[in-house]
Structure formats: C-alpha cells, structure tokens
C-alpha cells in the first residue's frame, strides 16, 4: 500500500511550505522554480482569506520571482534568531500586489558589484529586490534583513498608480546602495529600522505625499556615502507632508530637500558629521520646519561647513529650537526671496552663528531669541533683516557691514573693542555692582563705534 505525503499546505489549506514544492535550501541548488511554484499554488487561496508561503530555516538561491496581482499573500521564514535566507540574483516583481506581508526573512543580493560601481547618482541598473510596479497597497514588512542590493525597495511612477499604505518597520539594512528609492508614493511609514553601511542613500524620494521616516537608527561607520541619508527632490512635482523625525545618525551624511512642500525635520540627533551640511534646503521649497534637532558638526578632524544651508527661492522656512554645534556656520542663507525665521536655537559656530547673503527686495529674515557663541553677519543690501533679543556669549564681534541688522543684545563685562556695531546695540553687564551700571550701549555706529554706560544701579 502506498502512502501519501501529508504536507503543511494540505493540513491547513493556508500555509505553503516551499520544501513541499521541491526547494532544497542548501545554499547550492537553484530553488527559483520551486519557490515560484509555491507562490503560484498559494494564489487560489489568497483570494479566500490569505495564504502564507513558508521558508524553513535554510539558504535558498533564486533568480527572479513574481508576486501576482492578488491580495493577502504572506512570505515568512523561521521565527528563530537565525533567519531563513533568500539569496537572489534578480528581483521580486510586485504587480498589483495588495495586502502583502513579509517577515522573518533574510534577503541577500547576489550579483551587484560594489567595487566596480561608480557613484554618480541613483543607479538605473543593477539588482533590486522589491520592484513595485503598479497598484501595490497595504504592505507590511517587518523583522527582515536586507543586504547587498542596488535598491531594496523601488517604487517608481513609470505609469504606476496606487503605491500607498506601506509600512516598513523594524528591519535591518546593511551594505546596500539605496534602501528606498521611491516615486509617486502615498502613506508610507518607514519606522524603527536600522541602517548600517549603505553606500549612497538610505531614502531617495522624488515624489509622493504623507511619508513618515521616523525612529530609524543609522550606524554608518566604515563606508563613506556618496549621497545623503535622506534626499528629497521633488523638482516639477506637487507633493506634501513629509516627516523626518526622531532618527539617530552615528555618522551623518545630511538631509537634503529640493523643491519640496510641507516638510518637517524634527527631533533628530547626529554624532559625527560626514557631509558639508546637516540640512540643505534648495530650489523652490516651501513650508519647511526644522525643529528640535541636535546636530553636531564635528567631523572627527574639523568643523563641517553648514548646520542649515538655504538657497534658491525657498519660502516659509522655520528653524526653531535646535541645538546646532561645531559648524563653521550654523545657519547660512543665500535665498533670493521668501521668509526665514531663525528662533530659539543654540548656535555653536566656529565662524558665524548666522550669515545672510545675496540680494533681494522680497526677502524677509527674522533672527530672534537665539543663544550663540559666534557673530551674526549680514551682507545683504536689499530686503529686510530683523534681529532682536539674541544673546551672544563671550562678546563675539558682530559683522553688520551693510547695517541691516536690528538691535543686538549680548552679554559681557565691558564694551566691545572689535566688530562692526550700530546705534542701539546693547551689551548687558555680566559683573554688575552696587553703584555701577546695567550695561553698555552703542551711541555712534562704527568699528567698534562709540559706547556709553547706561542704566545706573543704586549704591
């Protein structure tokens, strides 16, 4: 009497074991056909409540896989500390794949040669893992490991629609060129992941709305990225509501924003700066909030150039409540027009705490309530500069060459002997005594101008 092998999929009618369909998982055999056969067998079940393709502990070699236009497919591996490994030399094409889940798997790229790649922008060729082609929605990918890919998640327009509601949480990315290359996406949540040694970008975003990049840990410590940790370039696109918040960067390669609308960069921290800026705002970006960040510009050898750099036609830029230290210039603006508010920051600079340059009658700059250890500088000759209630410790000199700064309030034990000052600038006396004065006031503009004591203190 012959015996029929009872498989997991036959028992549960929802779990499909790739080994039941011929996969070997020894790291040598090509398991492509077996894995694809398992996925294909699960498809009829997917529509009636979901199906799981299960990879027992092992190492599976494959080339290209396709996830058909069905919803409810789940890829999962062994839930132990040693992931089931899929070594893939091609890609996984996802076409109209909705309600998709993936967890407890390790994906390793098999054919991208980093040693021969020329870093000149996001790759247009090379192996990628998940290619989201059209109408991919309601995804959840968590507790996976990704390494050795040109792109891990590539969601690009090219006629695609509906790349929305995607959650990528608590995964580990290492030694990839780009982890996320996204275009035309909506409602993405990239949270709680760890990135180690990505070569070019962690996130490269060219259009989309309502994306949150938060709580991620970046451990780049050996390889030097040629790009940035986060790059947002919406040239010619209408986009909104991008949040980059509560991320930590061991070695920080910067956050760049170009032509974007409504972007919030808040409560991020960095340890060692590896690019010439922490945050760079370019083009016609508008409604950008940079708030509550703690960025250290020290490179390990010298100071990075800029904490926040603003250029182009940027407008409605709010830089408030940040701790920017060890930069040559904490805030540097050469915008041609627009409104910039720099308020309530701690600015620890080597050259200038704030420098405003460039010419525009349409520009409005407000710098207020900051604490700094370096001068403020304005070389504009048009537009409006309003500076008030800032405190500069250790009497760093002021460079107000064109006279467009408003009153300065700084602290010191004597009137300045260097720097360019204007009438009404005030130094608060840090060593007041009975019968002395509250401080010093500039009565004639100059270098350093004429200063008089003011505010008698009762004996």
Secondary structure as a PSIPRED ss2 file (coil, helix, strand):
# PSIPRED VFORMAT (PSIPRED V4.0)

   1 X C   1.000  0.000  0.000
   2 X C   1.000  0.000  0.000
   3 X C   1.000  0.000  0.000
   4 X C   1.000  0.000  0.000
   5 X C   1.000  0.000  0.000
   6 X C   1.000  0.000  0.000
   7 X C   1.000  0.000  0.000
   8 X H   0.000  1.000  0.000
   9 X H   0.000  1.000  0.000
  10 X H   0.000  1.000  0.000
  11 X H   0.000  1.000  0.000
  12 X H   0.000  1.000  0.000
  13 X C   1.000  0.000  0.000
  14 X C   1.000  0.000  0.000
  15 X E   0.000  0.000  1.000
  16 X E   0.000  0.000  1.000
  17 X E   0.000  0.000  1.000
  18 X H   0.000  1.000  0.000
  19 X H   0.000  1.000  0.000
  20 X H   0.000  1.000  0.000
  21 X H   0.000  1.000  0.000
  22 X C   1.000  0.000  0.000
  23 X C   1.000  0.000  0.000
  24 X C   1.000  0.000  0.000
  25 X C   1.000  0.000  0.000
  26 X E   0.000  0.000  1.000
  27 X E   0.000  0.000  1.000
  28 X E   0.000  0.000  1.000
  29 X E   0.000  0.000  1.000
  30 X E   0.000  0.000  1.000
  31 X C   1.000  0.000  0.000
  32 X H   0.000  1.000  0.000
  33 X H   0.000  1.000  0.000
  34 X H   0.000  1.000  0.000
  35 X H   0.000  1.000  0.000
  36 X H   0.000  1.000  0.000
  37 X H   0.000  1.000  0.000
  38 X H   0.000  1.000  0.000
  39 X H   0.000  1.000  0.000
  40 X H   0.000  1.000  0.000
  41 X H   0.000  1.000  0.000
  42 X H   0.000  1.000  0.000
  43 X H   0.000  1.000  0.000
  44 X H   0.000  1.000  0.000
  45 X H   0.000  1.000  0.000
  46 X H   0.000  1.000  0.000
  47 X C   1.000  0.000  0.000
  48 X C   1.000  0.000  0.000
  49 X C   1.000  0.000  0.000
  50 X C   1.000  0.000  0.000
  51 X E   0.000  0.000  1.000
  52 X E   0.000  0.000  1.000
  53 X E   0.000  0.000  1.000
  54 X E   0.000  0.000  1.000
  55 X E   0.000  0.000  1.000
  56 X C   1.000  0.000  0.000
  57 X C   1.000  0.000  0.000
  58 X C   1.000  0.000  0.000
  59 X E   0.000  0.000  1.000
  60 X E   0.000  0.000  1.000
  61 X E   0.000  0.000  1.000
  62 X E   0.000  0.000  1.000
  63 X C   1.000  0.000  0.000
  64 X C   1.000  0.000  0.000
  65 X E   0.000  0.000  1.000
  66 X E   0.000  0.000  1.000
  67 X E   0.000  0.000  1.000
  68 X C   1.000  0.000  0.000
  69 X C   1.000  0.000  0.000
  70 X C   1.000  0.000  0.000
  71 X E   0.000  0.000  1.000
  72 X C   1.000  0.000  0.000
  73 X E   0.000  0.000  1.000
  74 X E   0.000  0.000  1.000
  75 X E   0.000  0.000  1.000
  76 X E   0.000  0.000  1.000
  77 X E   0.000  0.000  1.000
  78 X C   1.000  0.000  0.000
  79 X C   1.000  0.000  0.000
  80 X C   1.000  0.000  0.000
  81 X C   1.000  0.000  0.000
  82 X C   1.000  0.000  0.000
  83 X C   1.000  0.000  0.000
  84 X E   0.000  0.000  1.000
  85 X E   0.000  0.000  1.000
  86 X E   0.000  0.000  1.000
  87 X E   0.000  0.000  1.000
  88 X E   0.000  0.000  1.000
  89 X C   1.000  0.000  0.000
  90 X C   1.000  0.000  0.000
  91 X C   1.000  0.000  0.000
  92 X E   0.000  0.000  1.000
  93 X E   0.000  0.000  1.000
  94 X E   0.000  0.000  1.000
  95 X E   0.000  0.000  1.000
  96 X C   1.000  0.000  0.000
  97 X C   1.000  0.000  0.000
  98 X E   0.000  0.000  1.000
  99 X E   0.000  0.000  1.000
 100 X E   0.000  0.000  1.000
 101 X E   0.000  0.000  1.000
 102 X E   0.000  0.000  1.000
 103 X E   0.000  0.000  1.000
 104 X C   1.000  0.000  0.000
 105 X E   0.000  0.000  1.000
 106 X E   0.000  0.000  1.000
 107 X E   0.000  0.000  1.000
 108 X E   0.000  0.000  1.000
 109 X E   0.000  0.000  1.000
 110 X C   1.000  0.000  0.000
 111 X C   1.000  0.000  0.000
 112 X C   1.000  0.000  0.000
 113 X C   1.000  0.000  0.000
 114 X H   0.000  1.000  0.000
 115 X H   0.000  1.000  0.000
 116 X H   0.000  1.000  0.000
 117 X C   1.000  0.000  0.000
 118 X C   1.000  0.000  0.000
 119 X C   1.000  0.000  0.000
 120 X C   1.000  0.000  0.000
 121 X C   1.000  0.000  0.000
 122 X C   1.000  0.000  0.000
 123 X C   1.000  0.000  0.000
 124 X C   1.000  0.000  0.000
 125 X C   1.000  0.000  0.000
 126 X C   1.000  0.000  0.000
 127 X C   1.000  0.000  0.000
 128 X E   0.000  0.000  1.000
 129 X E   0.000  0.000  1.000
 130 X E   0.000  0.000  1.000
 131 X E   0.000  0.000  1.000
 132 X E   0.000  0.000  1.000
 133 X E   0.000  0.000  1.000
 134 X E   0.000  0.000  1.000
 135 X C   1.000  0.000  0.000
 136 X C   1.000  0.000  0.000
 137 X E   0.000  0.000  1.000
 138 X E   0.000  0.000  1.000
 139 X E   0.000  0.000  1.000
 140 X E   0.000  0.000  1.000
 141 X E   0.000  0.000  1.000
 142 X E   0.000  0.000  1.000
 143 X C   1.000  0.000  0.000
 144 X C   1.000  0.000  0.000
 145 X E   0.000  0.000  1.000
 146 X E   0.000  0.000  1.000
 147 X E   0.000  0.000  1.000
 148 X C   1.000  0.000  0.000
 149 X C   1.000  0.000  0.000
 150 X C   1.000  0.000  0.000
 151 X E   0.000  0.000  1.000
 152 X E   0.000  0.000  1.000
 153 X E   0.000  0.000  1.000
 154 X E   0.000  0.000  1.000
 155 X E   0.000  0.000  1.000
 156 X C   1.000  0.000  0.000
 157 X C   1.000  0.000  0.000
 158 X C   1.000  0.000  0.000
 159 X C   1.000  0.000  0.000
 160 X C   1.000  0.000  0.000
 161 X C   1.000  0.000  0.000
 162 X C   1.000  0.000  0.000
 163 X E   0.000  0.000  1.000
 164 X E   0.000  0.000  1.000
 165 X E   0.000  0.000  1.000
 166 X E   0.000  0.000  1.000
 167 X E   0.000  0.000  1.000
 168 X E   0.000  0.000  1.000
 169 X E   0.000  0.000  1.000
 170 X C   1.000  0.000  0.000
 171 X C   1.000  0.000  0.000
 172 X E   0.000  0.000  1.000
 173 X E   0.000  0.000  1.000
 174 X E   0.000  0.000  1.000
 175 X C   1.000  0.000  0.000
 176 X C   1.000  0.000  0.000
 177 X C   1.000  0.000  0.000
 178 X E   0.000  0.000  1.000
 179 X E   0.000  0.000  1.000
 180 X E   0.000  0.000  1.000
 181 X E   0.000  0.000  1.000
 182 X E   0.000  0.000  1.000
 183 X C   1.000  0.000  0.000
 184 X C   1.000  0.000  0.000
 185 X E   0.000  0.000  1.000
 186 X E   0.000  0.000  1.000
 187 X E   0.000  0.000  1.000
 188 X E   0.000  0.000  1.000
 189 X E   0.000  0.000  1.000
 190 X E   0.000  0.000  1.000
 191 X E   0.000  0.000  1.000
 192 X C   1.000  0.000  0.000
 193 X C   1.000  0.000  0.000
 194 X E   0.000  0.000  1.000
 195 X E   0.000  0.000  1.000
 196 X E   0.000  0.000  1.000
 197 X C   1.000  0.000  0.000
 198 X C   1.000  0.000  0.000
 199 X C   1.000  0.000  0.000
 200 X C   1.000  0.000  0.000
 201 X E   0.000  0.000  1.000
 202 X E   0.000  0.000  1.000
 203 X E   0.000  0.000  1.000
 204 X E   0.000  0.000  1.000
 205 X E   0.000  0.000  1.000
 206 X C   1.000  0.000  0.000
 207 X C   1.000  0.000  0.000
 208 X E   0.000  0.000  1.000
 209 X E   0.000  0.000  1.000
 210 X E   0.000  0.000  1.000
 211 X E   0.000  0.000  1.000
 212 X E   0.000  0.000  1.000
 213 X E   0.000  0.000  1.000
 214 X E   0.000  0.000  1.000
 215 X C   1.000  0.000  0.000
 216 X C   1.000  0.000  0.000
 217 X E   0.000  0.000  1.000
 218 X E   0.000  0.000  1.000
 219 X C   1.000  0.000  0.000
 220 X C   1.000  0.000  0.000
 221 X C   1.000  0.000  0.000
 222 X C   1.000  0.000  0.000
 223 X C   1.000  0.000  0.000
 224 X C   1.000  0.000  0.000
 225 X C   1.000  0.000  0.000
 226 X C   1.000  0.000  0.000
 227 X C   1.000  0.000  0.000
 228 X C   1.000  0.000  0.000
 229 X C   1.000  0.000  0.000
 230 X E   0.000  0.000  1.000
 231 X E   0.000  0.000  1.000
 232 X E   0.000  0.000  1.000
 233 X E   0.000  0.000  1.000
 234 X C   1.000  0.000  0.000
 235 X C   1.000  0.000  0.000
 236 X C   1.000  0.000  0.000
 237 X C   1.000  0.000  0.000
 238 X C   1.000  0.000  0.000
 239 X C   1.000  0.000  0.000
 240 X E   0.000  0.000  1.000
 241 X E   0.000  0.000  1.000
 242 X E   0.000  0.000  1.000
 243 X E   0.000  0.000  1.000
 244 X E   0.000  0.000  1.000
 245 X E   0.000  0.000  1.000
 246 X C   1.000  0.000  0.000
 247 X C   1.000  0.000  0.000
 248 X E   0.000  0.000  1.000
 249 X E   0.000  0.000  1.000
 250 X E   0.000  0.000  1.000
 251 X E   0.000  0.000  1.000
 252 X E   0.000  0.000  1.000
 253 X C   1.000  0.000  0.000
 254 X C   1.000  0.000  0.000
 255 X E   0.000  0.000  1.000
 256 X E   0.000  0.000  1.000
 257 X E   0.000  0.000  1.000
 258 X E   0.000  0.000  1.000
 259 X C   1.000  0.000  0.000
 260 X C   1.000  0.000  0.000
 261 X E   0.000  0.000  1.000
 262 X E   0.000  0.000  1.000
 263 X E   0.000  0.000  1.000
 264 X E   0.000  0.000  1.000
 265 X E   0.000  0.000  1.000
 266 X E   0.000  0.000  1.000
 267 X C   1.000  0.000  0.000
 268 X C   1.000  0.000  0.000
 269 X E   0.000  0.000  1.000
 270 X E   0.000  0.000  1.000
 271 X E   0.000  0.000  1.000
 272 X E   0.000  0.000  1.000
 273 X E   0.000  0.000  1.000
 274 X C   1.000  0.000  0.000
 275 X C   1.000  0.000  0.000
 276 X C   1.000  0.000  0.000
 277 X E   0.000  0.000  1.000
 278 X E   0.000  0.000  1.000
 279 X E   0.000  0.000  1.000
 280 X E   0.000  0.000  1.000
 281 X E   0.000  0.000  1.000
 282 X E   0.000  0.000  1.000
 283 X C   1.000  0.000  0.000
 284 X C   1.000  0.000  0.000
 285 X C   1.000  0.000  0.000
 286 X E   0.000  0.000  1.000
 287 X E   0.000  0.000  1.000
 288 X E   0.000  0.000  1.000
 289 X E   0.000  0.000  1.000
 290 X E   0.000  0.000  1.000
 291 X E   0.000  0.000  1.000
 292 X C   1.000  0.000  0.000
 293 X C   1.000  0.000  0.000
 294 X E   0.000  0.000  1.000
 295 X E   0.000  0.000  1.000
 296 X E   0.000  0.000  1.000
 297 X C   1.000  0.000  0.000
 298 X E   0.000  0.000  1.000
 299 X C   1.000  0.000  0.000
 300 X C   1.000  0.000  0.000
 301 X C   1.000  0.000  0.000
 302 X C   1.000  0.000  0.000
 303 X E   0.000  0.000  1.000
 304 X E   0.000  0.000  1.000
 305 X E   0.000  0.000  1.000
 306 X E   0.000  0.000  1.000
 307 X E   0.000  0.000  1.000
 308 X E   0.000  0.000  1.000
 309 X E   0.000  0.000  1.000
 310 X E   0.000  0.000  1.000
 311 X C   1.000  0.000  0.000
 312 X C   1.000  0.000  0.000
 313 X C   1.000  0.000  0.000
 314 X C   1.000  0.000  0.000
 315 X E   0.000  0.000  1.000
 316 X E   0.000  0.000  1.000
 317 X E   0.000  0.000  1.000
 318 X E   0.000  0.000  1.000
 319 X E   0.000  0.000  1.000
 320 X E   0.000  0.000  1.000
 321 X C   1.000  0.000  0.000
 322 X C   1.000  0.000  0.000
 323 X E   0.000  0.000  1.000
 324 X E   0.000  0.000  1.000
 325 X E   0.000  0.000  1.000
 326 X E   0.000  0.000  1.000
 327 X E   0.000  0.000  1.000
 328 X E   0.000  0.000  1.000
 329 X E   0.000  0.000  1.000
 330 X E   0.000  0.000  1.000
 331 X E   0.000  0.000  1.000
 332 X E   0.000  0.000  1.000
 333 X E   0.000  0.000  1.000
 334 X C   1.000  0.000  0.000
 335 X C   1.000  0.000  0.000
 336 X C   1.000  0.000  0.000
 337 X C   1.000  0.000  0.000
 338 X E   0.000  0.000  1.000
 339 X E   0.000  0.000  1.000
 340 X E   0.000  0.000  1.000
 341 X E   0.000  0.000  1.000
 342 X E   0.000  0.000  1.000
 343 X E   0.000  0.000  1.000
 344 X C   1.000  0.000  0.000
 345 X C   1.000  0.000  0.000
 346 X E   0.000  0.000  1.000
 347 X E   0.000  0.000  1.000
 348 X E   0.000  0.000  1.000
 349 X E   0.000  0.000  1.000
 350 X E   0.000  0.000  1.000
 351 X E   0.000  0.000  1.000
 352 X E   0.000  0.000  1.000
 353 X E   0.000  0.000  1.000
 354 X E   0.000  0.000  1.000
 355 X E   0.000  0.000  1.000
 356 X E   0.000  0.000  1.000
 357 X C   1.000  0.000  0.000
 358 X C   1.000  0.000  0.000
 359 X C   1.000  0.000  0.000
 360 X C   1.000  0.000  0.000
 361 X C   1.000  0.000  0.000
 362 X C   1.000  0.000  0.000
 363 X E   0.000  0.000  1.000
 364 X E   0.000  0.000  1.000
 365 X E   0.000  0.000  1.000
 366 X E   0.000  0.000  1.000
 367 X E   0.000  0.000  1.000
 368 X E   0.000  0.000  1.000
 369 X C   1.000  0.000  0.000
 370 X C   1.000  0.000  0.000
 371 X E   0.000  0.000  1.000
 372 X E   0.000  0.000  1.000
 373 X C   1.000  0.000  0.000
 374 X C   1.000  0.000  0.000
 375 X E   0.000  0.000  1.000
 376 X E   0.000  0.000  1.000
 377 X E   0.000  0.000  1.000
 378 X E   0.000  0.000  1.000
 379 X C   1.000  0.000  0.000
 380 X C   1.000  0.000  0.000
 381 X C   1.000  0.000  0.000
 382 X C   1.000  0.000  0.000
 383 X C   1.000  0.000  0.000
 384 X E   0.000  0.000  1.000
 385 X E   0.000  0.000  1.000
 386 X E   0.000  0.000  1.000
 387 X E   0.000  0.000  1.000
 388 X E   0.000  0.000  1.000
 389 X C   1.000  0.000  0.000
 390 X C   1.000  0.000  0.000
 391 X E   0.000  0.000  1.000
 392 X E   0.000  0.000  1.000
 393 X H   0.000  1.000  0.000
 394 X H   0.000  1.000  0.000
 395 X H   0.000  1.000  0.000
 396 X C   1.000  0.000  0.000
 397 X C   1.000  0.000  0.000
 398 X C   1.000  0.000  0.000
 399 X E   0.000  0.000  1.000
 400 X C   1.000  0.000  0.000
 401 X C   1.000  0.000  0.000
 402 X C   1.000  0.000  0.000
 403 X C   1.000  0.000  0.000
 404 X C   1.000  0.000  0.000
 405 X C   1.000  0.000  0.000
 406 X C   1.000  0.000  0.000
 407 X C   1.000  0.000  0.000
 408 X C   1.000  0.000  0.000
 409 X E   0.000  0.000  1.000
 410 X E   0.000  0.000  1.000
 411 X E   0.000  0.000  1.000
 412 X E   0.000  0.000  1.000
 413 X C   1.000  0.000  0.000
 414 X C   1.000  0.000  0.000
 415 X C   1.000  0.000  0.000
 416 X C   1.000  0.000  0.000
 417 X C   1.000  0.000  0.000
 418 X C   1.000  0.000  0.000
 419 X C   1.000  0.000  0.000
 420 X C   1.000  0.000  0.000
 421 X E   0.000  0.000  1.000
 422 X C   1.000  0.000  0.000
 423 X C   1.000  0.000  0.000
 424 X C   1.000  0.000  0.000
 425 X C   1.000  0.000  0.000
 426 X E   0.000  0.000  1.000
 427 X E   0.000  0.000  1.000
 428 X E   0.000  0.000  1.000
 429 X E   0.000  0.000  1.000
 430 X C   1.000  0.000  0.000
 431 X C   1.000  0.000  0.000
 432 X C   1.000  0.000  0.000
 433 X C   1.000  0.000  0.000
 434 X C   1.000  0.000  0.000
 435 X C   1.000  0.000  0.000
 436 X C   1.000  0.000  0.000
 437 X E   0.000  0.000  1.000
 438 X E   0.000  0.000  1.000
 439 X E   0.000  0.000  1.000
 440 X E   0.000  0.000  1.000
 441 X E   0.000  0.000  1.000
 442 X E   0.000  0.000  1.000
 443 X E   0.000  0.000  1.000
 444 X E   0.000  0.000  1.000
 445 X C   1.000  0.000  0.000
 446 X E   0.000  0.000  1.000
 447 X C   1.000  0.000  0.000
 448 X C   1.000  0.000  0.000
 449 X C   1.000  0.000  0.000
 450 X E   0.000  0.000  1.000
 451 X E   0.000  0.000  1.000
 452 X E   0.000  0.000  1.000
 453 X E   0.000  0.000  1.000
 454 X E   0.000  0.000  1.000
 455 X E   0.000  0.000  1.000
 456 X E   0.000  0.000  1.000
 457 X C   1.000  0.000  0.000
 458 X C   1.000  0.000  0.000
 459 X C   1.000  0.000  0.000
